[in-house]
């Protein structure tokens, strides 16, 4: 196996893996293997996105969550059908075409021809599907684009007809005239949940207008509104029947007004200023001349403010006072102006009081695009929102304007066109959601959501207040509502299939779009000779996406058994915004059809925002292009960044490109380096032992404490991931995986570095460590595969070659059952590892946690005193609060050498409990959060009482478990906070403790000559290793090391002489030698000048060379310079000829294998 590159180009490697998957059809093969095995079906629904735009981070996030869960399901013996789907109909498409063709009115479409308009729509719906496929595939998401479904397919549309027919037959469909949220830009009503998708803070004009009484024109009702454009349609005023109203004389305006007594501040704003307002000031502003209860005012007539609807047949019922409890006194004047064509409550109240009649025309001078009609000539053709200023001017000119102001408030915008919505009365087709609301709420309780708070909070609240759903749209590009009727709606036929339409009409269609089916008529059965024509509307595209579980399979016309066996779906996932969108429509339709939820498990993700917390905007360019991020850092890094964030708990994420880079630096680079280190040392072991490395489970059963720990931690991780993934908690799984990578790379590999290199315990110990590391790497590679599919595939392709079953991979064996590590061609074919209960070891994990705490605090101490890690310290003393026997025995036993090595310490002492008082003080403080209410004013005295306790008293209190204070019993464990602190005297001590105060680490920082020389030796070792790395040497490459100190200095030679065994252990017996002893023919591979102990030092690593005695001739020197030391080890005499003269050199007398051997033999340097 070729050695791995020092640095892996993650994006390039991922692209190569993508190409390999495509070439080998890996995704399809995974599904075929599952089908062949008969794996249990796992049903997943993918909500169809619109392909009229490119995928953004919201799509990437949801797609990653879906991919992780479905990959995990596949690797836990399930078969998952993953079909891509496309939302093709509705406002997103039509709005784009309207913008492109400059269409502003419905009549323009009719003039153009619905067939041509729809064909234009059809032409853009799949415009970006290839870009989607490219991005989604590059992201590592496996989804079937070849077998995709589209909501514009005739099979899909036919199933939508079937769904509607079922609701129609159950009496859940009706046509109504209702005031609804209305998009003037799109020319269509929206449902209530659509209106809630896009609220914005806006500033609108707010006016107070007066309405003179018919009986006394000097007295006027006053009403407040933030929609002045609705005033031309005013036909009534409404009061609250029980509210108190007053008639006042406004002294400044010299007019009499009637309004709610509690709302006088609307006319006199100074009353809102509590500092300035005094009741006596009222006499200067107004006089109260009469008082009424709202009901007393009902029926009074007033003069219209505009004359537009005064001469209509119904106008005799207009322009009077009504009453209803919806009127409040929290704003305005307590009198609400009524324009029933533009307000839901207005419509209801006017209908109840007989001002308007059901089915009759309403005063509505606004067309389908939100422009005023000829009925209001002064603003004809103006959009309602642009007409406000003109209308306010007309009111002022007529003397009807009392007050003009602005109001900042939250207002609904169209989710598609991003324009303000209005409320407008339109005839619509409705699904009776309110009738089945209790069933929907009950079905929601059967589902499992992550996080549950969204299910129990936002979604539950939405369901309990759900209104009937307007499913019709006055548009063109959508699934036509399958209702045929005569002109007066006395005969209505609902069609549920293409066959039924053909049977009743005699026409068989192959396309169900409006331009086709509108030409089909059905002969009337009630009135022979007449025909029924289809109603004008098409379905809301949300109705189509809510029908997706059935329509994607063309149910019930095909795949009946497949659908029914897989319903409800095991899993769906989308963003938080879908609580009022897709999640809602799925639940409504599944309840209406089958009285079941549409899904069992659901993950809701939050919103991905720009780095500044604002919404991502193409116009503002406030976020990096997803493709650029993938090309720069890799898809795995982006995937891990997204799913290891609060966004998978339905919270918001401020996207930071630096966060993706952080994943590369903190996770993938250390993991790759550990993997490469394993491969290097495995190859070194094979070369040294002459044996092939073969993974062996028996050899993994090691007694080495770090082996036991990492094996136990791996099994614990496997168990945790399986438990959490079963609960769909990705937000707990990812941190655990990241933490484990840190444990593996920062602790296990580092603690065993020399052992794995064969420098500690020999090659037998090296093989054991390599076996353990291989076992862990393979398990973790398979376990991480659903989350980071690329890097795990890369690792697996190297790891598999060591398995005995790799030999079976050829001739198609790698893509056949049974799947096995080694034999199988992809890590994604493999079943996730099951944890081994016998290898779980809580004692080993507990002891290693204690080791890490001690080491980390020991390093903190070094940083405080600015002591380099290469400089040893004499002693590390540790106080552990109530440690288990296992921890103490492990730290004092097998783990002690690791702590000494990591902290470069000569000794380690764990202080026994009976001696703790000599080293630390236990301090108690009140838990203010818990004790605040309990102690109240006694808290200050209690704090003084406990903080002044001696160490012994504090220990006794904790051991007793309670404390009495002024008649109160204090729970020592729950109501007190206890911390240890170092208390031993002496400037040579430095300490650090954990945040919890349960571990104290103290270091003796005394620096004597022995300490300093050992530190210099470590500095030299580091310099040598840097030179080896710069020269590109492998671990097995032998070199000789020479150093030269500045004239008159010998500190380095003294340090080396005192630490010979340290160098021998590190460099296979080699020891750095002063340069003056180097052969003149020695060849330097790399040299450098370094600073050690404040002095300059020249260091060279040289090619091994034969050494000769002093005084050799030039011919003899040249001869020795040509020799390879390893080839003359067994040669006692070397002979050669010069000018026919025979020369012989004797080993140990004239020459030596190397300089070290020469110096030892001649005793030229005593310390060697």
N, C-alpha and C positions, 0 to 999 in steps of 0.2 A: 504494500500500500504506500503510495507516494505521500510524503509529508505534506501537511496542510500549509497554505500560505500564511505568513505572519499576520496579515490583516485580511479580513473577508469583506469583499464588496457586496454588502447585503442586497441592494437593489438589483445588481447585475445577476447575482446568484438566484434571486427570486424569479427573474425573467427566464433564466435557463430552466428552472424547475417548472414554470408555467409551460414552456415549450415541451418539456418532457411529458408533462401531464396530457397535453394536447396530442402529442405524437402517440402516446401509449393509451389514450382514451381512458385515463385513470378514473375519472368521475363515473363514467358509464360502467366501467368494469367493477367498481365498488358496488354499484346497484345490482349488477348481474350476479355477483358473488352472494349478496344478501338474499336475492330471489331464489338462487339455487339452494341455499341453506334453509330456506323457509323461515327467515327471520320474521319476528313479529312486526306488523305494520305500525308505523308511527305517523300520524297524520299532522301535516303542517300546512297552514294556509298563509300564502304570501300576498299581502294587500297590494293590489296593482297600482304602480305609480304612473304618472303621466310621462310620456317620452317626448314631450314637446320642449323640454329643457334638459340640461345636463345634470348628472347627479351631484348633490352637494353633501356636506358633512352630515346632515340629518339622515340622508339616505344611506351614507356609508356606515354611520353608527348603527342604525336599525338593521342594515344588511349584515353587519358584523355579528350583532347579537343573534340574529337568525342563523347565521352560518355556524357559529360556535355551538349553539344548542342542537342543531340538526346533525352536525358532524359528530358531536358527543353521542347523540342517539344512535347514529350508524355504528359507532365504535363500542356500543353496549348492546350489540345483537339486535338492532332494529333496522327495518328497511324504511327509508324515508323518501317519498316522492316529493321532489323539489322543482316545481314548474314555475317558470317566470310568467308573469302576467302583465298586461298593459291596459291602463285606463285610457280609453280612446275617445270617449264622448264628453259632452258637457261644456261648461263655461270656459275652462282653460283653453280648449281648442278654438271655440267660437270667438272668444275675446281676441285671440291672436289674429285670426282671420279678419275680424272686423277692423282691427288696427291696420292690418296690411292693406285691405281694400278700401279703407276710409269709410266704412259703413257706420252710420250713426243712427239709422232708423230701420225698423223692421220692414217697412215698405220697400227699401232698397234691395233687401234679400229676395222679396217676392218678385220684384221687377227683374232681378238677375236670373231668377229661377232656382228653386230649392235644390234641384238636381245638381246644378253647377256649383252652388254654394257647398253642398255636402261633399261633392267630389273634391273641392278645394280643401275642405277640412280633412278628408281622408288622406290627402296628399302630404299632410304634415304630421299626422299622429305618430308615425314611426320614423320621423326624421332623425332622431337621435338614438334609435335602438342600438345601432352598431357601437356608438360611443359608450352607451350604457354597458353593453356587453363587454367592451374592451376594459372599461374601468372596473366593473364588478369582477371580471375574471382576474384582472391584475391584482385586485385586492385579496384574491385567494378564496373568494366565495364560490362555492359549487352550487350552481342552479341551472336547470335545464332550459336553455334558450331555444334549442331546436324544436322542442315540444311545447312551446309557450301557448298561452291563450290570450285573446284580445277581446275586449268588451264589445267590439264592433263585429265580431264573427257571428254569422247567422245562428250557429249552434248556441253561443252564449246568449244572444238576444232572445232566442226561443225559450230558453230556460227562465229568463227574466219574465217573459210573458206568462209562463206556467206559474211562477211565484205569485204574480199579481192576480192571476185567475183564482188561485187558492184563497187569497185574501178576499177577493170579490165574492166567492161562493160562501165564505164564512161571515159575510155581512160586515167586513172590516173596511170597506171602501165606500166613500161618498164624495159627492161634489158639493163644494160650499163656496160662499162668497165671503171671503175673510180678509181682514186687514193683516198684511204680512210684511216682513222685511223685504225690501225690493231694491234690486240693483238697477239703477238707471243706466249705468254704463253697459250692462249686459242685457238690459231690457227684459228681466225675468224676476219673479219672486224667488226668495230663498227660504229655506226652512229655519226654524228658530235656532237649531244647533249651528247652522252655517253662520247665522247672524252673530253668534257668540264667539266666532273663531278669530276675529280681528278687530279688537277695540283699540281706539287711539284717543289721546288727550287732544281736544280741539278747543278753539275759542269761537263761540257763536253769539250773534246779537240777541239780546234779551230786551223785550219791550213790554210796557204796560199800556194798554189801550182802554178807552172808556166807551161804554155802550149806553146811550141815553134811554131812559124808560119811555115807552109810548105814552103812558099816562101822565108823565111829568118830565119833559125833556131837560129840565134843570138838574135832575138827579140821574146819575149814571152808575151802572155796575162797572167795576174795573177788573180786568183780567190780565194775567202775565203769561208770556209765551217766549220760548227760545226758537220757535219756528215761524217767524213772521210770514213766510211764504204760504202757510196754511190758512191765513186769515181771510183771503178771498173766498174760501170754501166754508167759512163759519156759518152754522145754521142754528146754534144753541149755545147756552152757557150752563154750567153745572156747579151746584153748591153741595156741601155736605149737609144732610138733613138735620143733624143734631148740633152742628157747629154754631157758635154765637157770631152774628154779623151786626155791623153798625152802619148807620148813615151818618156821615160827618160833613162838616163844612171845612173845606181846605181854605184857610184864610189867605194864603198867598195866591193860590190859583183862583180863589173866589168861585169854587165849584163844589157841588155836593156829590160825594161818592159813597157807594155801598161796597163794603169788603169785610172780610173776617176781622173781628176785633183783635185777634192774636197776631194779625199780619199788618197792623198799621205801620210797622217799621219798613215795609216795602215802599210806602209813599214817603216816609220820613226816616231816612237812613240814620240820622243822628241818634235815634232810639236804640240802635245796635251798639253804640259806644257807651259801655257801662261806666266809664270814668266821667264822661261829659254829661250824660243824660240824667236829668232830674225830673221826676213826675210833674213838678210845677211848671216845667217848660212846655207841657202839652197845651196850656192855655194860649200860648203864642202861636201855635201851629194849627190847631183845629178845635172844633166844638163837636161833641157827640150829640146828634139831634134825635136819634131813634135807635132802638136795639131790636134785633129779630133773631129767631131761630131759623136755620136754613130752610126748614120745611115751609115756613111762612112765605118765603119768596117764590116757591115753585108756582109756575104758571104765568108769572109776570112777563109781559112782552117788552122787547127792547127794539130800538132802531138799528137795522143792519149797518155795518161799517162800510160795506161795499154793495153795490146794487146788482151784482152779477146773477144771483139766483133768487131774486125777489118775485119773478113773474112765472115761475114753474108751477105745474099742477099741484105739486106737493107742498108748495111754499106756504100754504095756509097753516101748516103745522110747524113752520120754522120760527126762529128768532124768539124763543121763550126760555124761561129758566127751568132746568131739570135738577134732580137731586140724585146723588149716589154716594155710597160709602167710600169709594175709591179716592175721593177728594181729600187732601190732607192740608194741614196748615204749617208744614215744615218749610215751605218756600212759596213764593208768589203772593197772591192776594186771597187765597181760599176760594177763588172762583176760577173755573177752568173753561177755556173756550173749546167748543166742540166742532170738529171737522171730521165727520164719520168716515170719509174716504181715506183719511190719513192717520187714524189712531184706533188701536184695537179697543180701548175702553170707550172712546167716542162712539164707535160703531155700536158696541153693545148697549150703551146707555140710550142712545138715540132710538135704537130698535125697541128697547124696553118701554120707552115713553111714547112710541107711536110717531116720532118725528120722521122716521123713514120706515119703509116697508121692505120685508125680505123679498129679494128677487127684482125689486124696482131699481131704476137708475139712481145713482148718488150724484150729488154735486162734486164733480171731479174734473177740474179744468187742466189736468196734467196728463200728457201722453205717456206711452210706454217707455220713452227715453228720458222722462223726467223734465220735459220742456212744457211750458205753459201753452195752452191752446188758444184759439181765437176768442174763447169765452172770457178771457181776461186780456183785452186788447193792449193795455199799456205795457204788458210784459210778454206778449205773444212771442214764442220761439226761444225765450230765455230759459235756461236751466233753473230749477226752483232755488238752488243754493246761490245762484248769481242774481236772483230777482229780489233778494231781501232788501237791499239798499233802496231800490226803486219803490218798492211797496211801502217801506218806512217813510220815504219822502211823500208818497200819496197820503199816508195817514196823517203826517204832520200838516200837509196842506189842507186837509179836511178838518183839522183841529181835533183829531181823535187820539193823537199821541200824547200820553201823559209822561212817559219816562222812557229813556233809551240807555242801555248799558251793554256790557259784554259779560259772557259767562264762560269760564273755563271748566270743561267737564269731559268725561269719558264718553265716546260716541262710537257706534258700530260702523265699520267699513266693510265693503265687499271683499271677501277673502281672495277673490281672483283679480279684480280690476284695481283694488286698493283705492276705491272711491267711496265717498260717504253713502250710506244706505238711507233710504227713506222708508216710511211705512205707508203702504198703499193697499186699497181694497181691490182685490182681483179674484176672479173665479178660479178655483183650484180643485184638484183631486187630492183627497186626503186618505191616509190610513188611520184608523181609529186606535191610536196608541193609548189614549186615556182609558179605553175600555179594557185593555189587557195589561194595564200598568202594573197591577199587583203581581201578575204572573211574571212580568219582566223582572221586577224587583226580586221575586223568589228565585228565578233562574240565575240572577247575578250572584246570589248567595251560594250557588253550587260551584262557582268558579274560584280558581286560585290565582291571585294577582301578586306580582312583585313590582313595586312595594304594595303591601296590602292597604296602606293608607289611601291610595288613589281609588281603590275599589270601594272602601268603606266611606270615603269622604266625597271627593269630587264626583265620581261616577254615580254613587248611590244617590247623592243629592240631585243630580241631573235626572236620574230615572224617576225618583219620587215626585218630581215636579214636571215630568214629561208631558208635552202637549201633543195633540193630533199632528201627524206629520204630513206636510204638503209635499207630495211626491211629483207633482207636475211642474213642467217648465214651459214657458211660451217661447220655445226655441225650435231649432231645426235639426241639429246634429246630435242625435241621441236615439235611444230605443223608444219608438212610438208607444204611447199608452194604447193597449189593445182593446179599446172600447169603440164599438160602432153603434150609432144611435140615429134616430130621426130628429127633425128640427126642434120639436118641442120636448125632447128627452122622454117621451112617453114609452118608447121602446128602446131598451138598452141591451146590447149583447157584448159580453166580455169573451175574448178569444184567448185560448191557452196554448195553441200550437199552430204550426204551419199547416198540418193536416186538417185541423178544425177549420181554419180560414179557407182552405181549398174546398172543403166539403160544403161550407155555407155560401161561398161566393162563386165557386166554380173556377177560381183562378189560383194556380199554384205559383207561389213566388219563391225566388232563391235569395232574395235580399229583403230584410225587414226594415230598412230605413224609410223615413217619412216620404221621400220623393217617390218611393215605390208603392208602399201600402196605401198611401192617400188616394191612389188611383183605383183601389179595389173597393167595390161596393158590395153590400149584402142585401139580397131581396128581403123585404119586410114580410114577416109572417102574419103580423096583425093587419096590415093594410096592403093587400096585394097590389102590385103595380108601383108601389113606392120602394125606395132603396134606403138603406142605412149607410151613413158615411162615418168614417173614423173621426173622433174628436181631434182637435188641433194639436194638443199638447204632446210633449215627449217626457220621458222620465228624467227626474233628477239623477245625475250620475252617481249620487250616493246610494240610490236605490239599487243601481247596478253593482256597485262594489259590495253592498250588503248582501246581494244575491250570489256573490262569487263562489261560496262553498258548493252551490248546486250547479251554477251555470258553467264553471270551468270544466265540469265533467259531463255537461249536457244532460244533467239529471232532470227528469226521470226517464228521458228518451233513450239514454245509454248509461252504462256503468252503474246501474241501480244497486247491485249488490256491493260493489266497491265503495260507493258513497255511504250506504247505510252501515257497512261494517266499520267505516272510519269516522263516523259522526257521533258526537261532536269532535272537533279537531283536538289533538293532544296539546298543540302549542301554536300561539300566534305572538307577534311582537310588533309594536309600532311606537310612535312618539306620544307624548302627553296630550298633544293637540287632538289626537284621535279619540279621546274620551267622549267628545261631542260629535265625532265623525264616524269612522269605520267601526270602532268598538260598539258604538250605540246602534248603528244600522244593522250590524250582524245580530246583536241581541234582540232587537225588535222583530226582525224577520224570522229568526229561528224560533222565537217564542210563538209568533203568530202561526207558523207552519207546523211545528212539532212540539211546542211547549217544552223546549229544551234550550239550554245555552248553545251557542255555536262553537264554543271552545271550552277546554278544561283549564288550561294554564296560559298565563299571559305575563309577558314582561313589558313594562312601560318605561320608555327612556325619556329623559328630560331633553331640554333644548341645547343645541350647541351654538354658543354665541361668539361674537368676535372677541378679541383679547380685551377690548375696552368695556365689555359687558353689553354692548349694543347688538342688535340683530345683525346677522351677516348680510351685507348688501353688495350686490354686483356693482351698483352705481358708485358706492363709496370705496369699493375695493379694499375693504377693511379685514380681509382674511386671505391667507395664501391659497393658491389653487391646489385642490386635493391631488391632482396628478403630479404637480411639482413636488409636493411633500413626499408622495410615494416614491418618485424617482430619486429623491435626495436621501431619504432615510430607510425606505423599504415599507412594504405593506404590513409586515408583522409588527413593526414599531408603531405604526399608526393604529393598528387594531388594538394592541396592548395598551397604548395611551388612552384610547377611547373607553375601553371596557374596564380599565383600572382607574376609573374616575367616578365622581358623584353622579354623572349623567345616567348610569345604569340603575340608580335609585330614584329616577324621575326628577333629579335636581338639575340645575343648569350647569353647563361647563363653559368657562371662558377659554376658548381654544388658544393655546400657546404653542407655536412651532417649537419653541425651546423644550417643551414637555416631550415632544416626539423624539428630539435629539437626546433628551435625558434618558428615555427608555433604551436607546442604542448604547449610550455610555454606561448606564448603571445596570443593565440586564444583559443585553446581547453580547457586548464586547467581553465582559467578564465570563459569561457562559461559553462563548466561543474560545476564549483563551484557555479555560479549563479543559474544554474538549480537545483542543489542539495539544495541550500539555499531556493529556492522556494518550493521544495517538503517538506523540513523540516518544514517550517513555515505554509504551507498548512495543514500538518498533525497536527502541534501544534494548529492551528486555529480550526480544526475539533474536536480535543480533548477538547479544552477549550469551544467551543460553543455547542458541542453536535450535530452539524449539519454536513451534508455531503457537501463538496465543489463542487458546480455545476457552470461551466462557464456560465456567463450571460452577453450578449452584453450591456444590459441596465446599468449594474453596472460599465461597463468600461467607461461610459460617466461621468468621474470624473472632478471636478473643480480644483483638486490639480495641481499646475503649472508643476510639474515634470511629472505627469500622462499625462497632455495635451501634453507636449513636447515629451515624448517617444512615445506616440500614433501617433503624427504628424510625428515624425522622421521615424517611422515604415512604415507609409503610403507613405512617401516620398521615402523611400528605395524601396518599392514594385514598385512604379511608375518608379523610376530610372532603376531598374534591368530590368523591362519589356521593357523600351525604348532602353536600351543598348543591351540587348540580341536580340532584333529585328534587331539591327544593327550588331550583331555578335561581339561586342567589349568586349570580356572577360577581356581584360586588364584594362577596367574601372570598370567592375562589381566587380571583386575580391577585389580591394582596398576599394570599398564602403562597401562590406560585412564585411571585416576585421575592418574597421573604426566603423561600427555600433556595432559590438561585443564589441569594446572598450567603446563606448558610453553607451551601456546597462550595462556592468559589472563594469566599472570604475566610472560611473556617476550615472545612475539611481538606481542601486541596492545599491550602497554605500550611496547615499543621502537619501534613504528610508529604510535603514537597521533597525533602531529602530521602524519605523512605521510598517514595515512588521512583526516584532517580536511581535507587540502588545504593545510596550513600549511607543508609541507616538500616541495619539489620540484614544487609545482603540481598541477593537476588530472590531468595525465597520470600522474604517480607515484601519485596517490591512486587512480586507476582500477586501476593495476597491483596495488597492495596489496589493493584490494577484490576483484579477481579471484582473487588467491591465497587470501585469507581465505575467500571463498565456496567455492572448490574444497576447501579443508581442511574447512570446516564441513559441506559436503555429504557428503564421504567419511566423516568421523567420525560424523555423524548416522546414516548407513546402517550403519556398523560397530557402533555402540553399540545399535542397535535391538533386538537379541535380549536385551540386558542391562537396558536402561531403556526400555521400549517407549513410555512416555507422552511424556516430554520430547522424544524423538527424533521422534515423530509431530508434536508441536507445531512443532518447528523445520522439519521437512520441509514442512508445509503452507504455511509462509511461503517457504521456499527454492524450492519447485517453481514458484511463480508467475513466477519470472525465467527459467525454461527456455523455449526456443522451442516444445518439445513440449507445453507446458501448454495450448496452443490445442486439442490433440487430446483433452483430458480430457472435454469435453462429450459428451452423447448416448451415454453408456455407454463411451466410450473409455478413461476412467480405470480401468475394471475389466475391461480386455481385454488380451490378449497382442498384441504383445510388451510386456513391462513396461519402462518407461523413467522415469528421474527427470524429474519435471515432469508428464508425461502420467498416470502411475499415481496412483490416489487415496490410496494409503497407502505409507508407507515400508516396511511389512512385506511388500509385494508385490515389492519390488526385490531383485535379486541383490546380494550383498555385493561391494564393489569388489575387483578383483584388483590386486595391487601392480604398479607399473611399475618394472622393474629399472633402466631408464635414469635414473630420478629418485632412486634410492637414492644417497646421497652421504655416505660415511663421513667424508670430510674436513670437510665443512660441519658435520656433527654433532659431530665431535671439536673443532673450533674453537669452536663455540657452548658446548660443555661447559666449555672453558677460560674463555670470557668469563663464564659464570655463576659459576664458582669465584672469579674475580678480583673480580667485583662483590659477591658475598656476603661475601667476606673484607674488601673495602673498606668495606662497610656495618658490619661488626663493628668495624672501626677507629673509625669515626665514633661508634658507640655507646660505645666505651671512653672516648673523649675528650668525649663529650656534644656533638658538633658536629652541628647540624641539617643535614639533607640540602639545605636551601635555601641554606645557606652554602657557597660553593665552597671547594675546597682547591687549593693550588698545583700539587702534583705527586703522582702515584701511581706507585710503583716496584714492579715485579713480578719475582720470581725463580721461574722454572719449572724443576723438575728434569728434565733430559733431554727438553725439548719437541721435537716433530717440527717440521720445517721449515715444514710447512703451518700449524701453530698459530702459530708466531712471525710468519710472513708475514701471516696473517689478523688477528692482534691488532695488529700494527703497521700494517696496511693498512685494509681495508674495515670491520673491526669496531671500530677504535680510537675512532671518533666515538661509538659506542654506549656504550662503557665510560666515556668522558669525560662523556657526558650522564647516565648512570645514577649515576655517583659525583659529578657536579657538580664535575669536576676540570678544571684548565687544561692539564695535561700528563700524559702517560703514558710511562713508560720500561720497556721489557723488558730486563733486565740480561743482557748476553751472557755466555756460559759463562766466558770468560777473566777477567771482572770479578766473578764471584760471590763470591769470597773477601773482597771489600770490603764486602759487604752481609750475608752469611749465614755460619753455621758448620754444617758437616755433622757430626752426632753419630751414633755407632754404639752399639748396646746388644745384648746377647745375646738370642736368641729362646729364653727359658728353657724353653718347652714342648718344643722339639726338642732343645736342647742338654743338658737336665738329666741324662739317662742317659749321654750321651756323655762329659761332662766330670766329672760326679760332684763330688768334693771340690775339683776344680780350678776350679769355676765362679766362686768369689769372686775368685780371682786373674785369671781371664780377663775378668771384668766390669771390674775396675780397668784392665786392659790396654787394652781397646777404648774405654772411656769417656774415657780420658785422651789418646786420639789427637788430633793436630792436624787441622784441616780438610783440609789437603793430603794427609796420610796416609790419612784416611778416604776421600777421593775416589779416591786411588790404589788402595786396597783394593777398592772397589766396581768400579773399572775392570778390575782384575786378575781379580776374580771369586772369589778365595779368599784365605785367611789361614792362616799356620802358627802353631801355638801348642803349645810343648812336645811336638813330635813329632806333633801332631794336625793334620789338614787341615780347616779350617772353610770351608764353602760360604758365601760372602759374601751371595749372593742369598737362600738359603733359611734360613740359620742365624743371620743378623744382621738387626737392625731398624735402618733408617737414617731420620733425620729432619733437615730443615733448620730452623734457627732464626735469627731476625734478630739481627745483632750490631753494626750500625753505631751509633756513639755520637751523642748529641745529643738534648736533651729535646723538640725540635720533631718528632721522629719517633715514630710509633706504628705497631705492626705486628700482623698476624694471620696465622696459618698454618692449613692444612688439618690434619685429624686424622691423616692419613697422613704429614704433614710433607713433602709434595712440592711445595707451592706456598706462597710467602711474599709477602704484600702489605704494603708499607710506605707510609705517607702522611706527607707534609710538612704538619704541622698549623699552620704559621705563619699568624697572623691579622694582616694589615695593613689599611689603610683600603680598598684596592681590593677585598680579599676581603670585608670587612664590608659595603661598599656593594652589592656584588653579592648578598650574602645578604639585605639589606633589600629589594632589588628583587624577589627571588624570593618573599619573604614577602608583598609587596604584590600580586604576580601571583596568589598563592594566595588572598588576601583578595578580589580582584576576581572570581576564578572562583567562589568560594563565594557571592558576591552574585548573580552571574549564575544560578547553580543555584537559589538561593532565590527569584529572580524568575521562574523557570520559562522562561528564555530558551533558544532553540535555538542551535546553533553558528553559524548564519548571521545571527543578529540582531545589528545594529550598535548600540553604545552609546558614550557619552562618559564618561570617568572623571575625577572630581575628588577631590582630597584636601586636607585642612587639618591642619597641624601645630599643636602647642601653641605659645602665644606665645613668641617668642624662639628657637624651634627651626627648623632647616632641614636636618636630617640626611637626611630623606626626599627633599627636592628635590635635594639633592646626589647621593643614590644614583640617582634617576631620571635626572638629567642625565648621569651617568657610564655609564648602561646603556640609552640610548635605543633602540639597535638590538635589544636583547633584547625590549623591549616591543613594538616595531614588528613583530617576527617573530611574537610571540605573539598580537597583537590586530589583525592585518591593517592595520598602519600606524598604529593609534591609540596615543597615549601619554598616561599620566595627567598631568593638569595641576593646578597649585595652584588651589584653589576660588575664589580672588579673581578669576580670569580668566573664570569661568563667566558666561554671560548671565543677567541677572536673571530671565528667563522660562524658564530651564532647568528641566525637570521630572524630579525624582529617581524612579527606579523602585525603588531599594532603597538603604538607607544603613546603615552600621554603624560602631562605634568598635572599632578593633582595636589590639593592642599589637605594635609592631614595633621591635626593637632597644631594648627597655626603655622606649619612649615611646608615648603614646597618639596615635592618628591617626584622624581621621574620613574615611571613604571613601564615595563615592556613585557609583552608576552611573545615568546619566541618558539620557533619550530624546534622540537626535541633534537639535540645534537650530541654527538660523542664528545667526551672531554679527554684532553691529553695532558701529560705531565709538563711542567715548565721546562723550557730549554729545547723543545723539539725543533728539528730542522724545518725549513719551509716545505720540503718535499713531504715530510711526515705530517705536517699540519694540513697540507692540501689533501693528502690521502684520507685522513680522518674526517675532513669536512665533507667528503663524498659519501660517507657511510650513513646507512639508516640504522639508528640505535636498536630498533626492535629485531633486526636481523643478525646482530652480533652478540646477543645476550649469552649464547652458549659457546662462543668462540674464545678459547684461551689465548691463542696466538694468531696474529694477523700478519701475513707476509705479502710483500709486493716488491717489484723491481724498479730501479732507477738507473738508467745508463748501464745496464747489465750488472748492476750491483744489487744483491738481494738484501732486503731490509725486513726484519721481523720485530713486531711489537707485542708485548705481553700484557694481557688484561690484568688490571690491578696493580700494574707497575708502570707501564707506559701509557695506557689508556683505560678509560672507564666508560660504562654505558651512558652515563650522564653526569652532570656536575655534582648533583647531590651525592651520588655514590662515591665520586672522587673525594669530596670534602669529608665524608664519613670515614673513608678508608685512610686518608692522610691525616685526619684529625686537625685539618687546617682551621676549621671553625668549630669550637668546642660545643656550641649549642646545637649544631646539626647532628 
